[in-house]
């Protein structure tokens, strides 16, 4: 590597290149795509909520013009993964026990006495 003397100076210009400006259209387009995707996600969540998915109960069938006789009379939490429900379906009463091992359904209707 050649060593230049301290008194020698170069009069040649130093090459300099200006960085290209970032195009605003690219960032605006990305923002538009993100906004559209976020809006679509909210529409899908709203539609799923109306259908009763995601743990949110749907609008009752009676409000939509259907016949809804099934009602939950009582809910009892038996543990962190076990719940019991008393459900009325017209004149029939059911006990539904839900646990991580499955769902058990029993009738709570009184049995007729044996003759």
C-alpha positions in Angstrom: 0.0 0.0 0.0 1.6 3.3 -1.0 2.1 5.9 1.6 1.3 9.5 0.7 3.3 12.3 2.1 1.6 14.5 4.6 2.0 17.7 2.5 0.5 16.2 -0.6 -3.2 16.7 -1.0 -5.5 15.5 -3.7 -7.8 17.9 -5.5 -10.0 15.2 -6.9 -13.6 15.2 -5.6 -14.6 12.4 -3.3 -17.2 10.2 -5.0 -20.5 10.5 -3.2 -23.8 9.0 -4.1 -27.1 10.2 -2.6 -29.2 7.4 -1.2 -32.4 6.7 -3.1 -35.5 8.1 -1.3 -37.8 5.5 0.0 -41.0 5.5 -2.1 -44.1 6.5 -0.2 -46.3 4.4 -2.4 -44.8 1.2 -1.0 -45.5 2.0 2.6 -48.9 3.4 1.8 -49.8 0.2 0.0 -48.6 -2.0 2.9 -50.7 0.1 5.3 -53.8 -0.3 3.0 -53.3 -4.1 2.9 -52.9 -4.3 6.7 -56.1 -2.2 7.2 -58.1 -4.4 4.8 -56.9 -7.6 6.5 -57.7 -6.3 9.9 -61.1 -5.2 8.8 -61.7 -8.7 7.3 -60.6 -10.3 10.6 -63.2 -8.2 12.5 -65.9 -9.1 10.0 -65.1 -12.9 10.4 -65.1 -12.6 14.2 -68.4 -10.8 14.2 -70.0 -13.4 11.9 -68.6 -16.3 14.1 -70.0 -14.6 17.2 -73.5 -14.3 15.6 -73.3 -18.0 14.8 -72.4 -18.9 18.4 -68.7 -20.0 17.9 -65.9 -19.0 20.3 -67.8 -19.5 23.5 -70.2 -16.6 22.9 -73.8 -17.7 22.8 -75.7 -17.1 19.6 -79.0 -15.2 19.4 -81.8 -17.4 20.6 -83.8 -19.4 18.0 -87.0 -17.8 19.2 -85.6 -14.3 18.3 -84.9 -15.6 14.8 -88.4 -16.9 14.4 -87.7 -20.6 15.3 -89.0 -22.7 18.2 -86.6 -22.7 21.2 -87.8 -24.7 24.2 -84.4 -25.7 25.5 -83.4 -23.6 28.5 -80.6 -24.0 31.1 -82.1 -23.8 34.5 -79.0 -24.1 36.6 -75.2 -24.4 36.2 -72.9 -25.7 38.9 -69.1 -25.7 38.6 -67.9 -28.9 40.3 -64.2 -28.4 39.6 -61.8 -26.7 37.2 -62.7 -29.1 34.4 -66.1 -30.3 35.5 -69.6 -28.7 35.3 -73.1 -29.8 35.8 -76.2 -28.3 34.1 -79.9 -28.7 34.7 -81.6 -28.3 31.3 -85.4 -28.0 30.7 -86.8 -29.1 27.3 -90.5 -28.5 27.7 -91.6 -31.0 30.4 -88.4 -33.0 30.4 -85.6 -32.1 32.8 -82.1 -33.3 32.1 -78.9 -33.4 34.1 -75.8 -32.9 31.9 -72.4 -33.4 33.5 -69.4 -32.2 31.4 -65.8 -33.1 32.3 -62.6 -33.6 30.5 -63.4 -37.3 30.2 -66.7 -36.8 28.4 -70.3 -35.7 28.7 -73.0 -37.7 30.6 -76.7 -37.0 30.2 -79.3 -38.3 32.8 -83.0 -37.7 33.0 -84.3 -36.0 36.1 -87.9 -36.9 35.4 -89.5 -38.8 38.3 -89.9 -42.5 37.7 -93.2 -44.1 38.2 -93.5 -46.2 41.4 -93.5 -50.0 40.8 -96.9 -51.7 41.3 
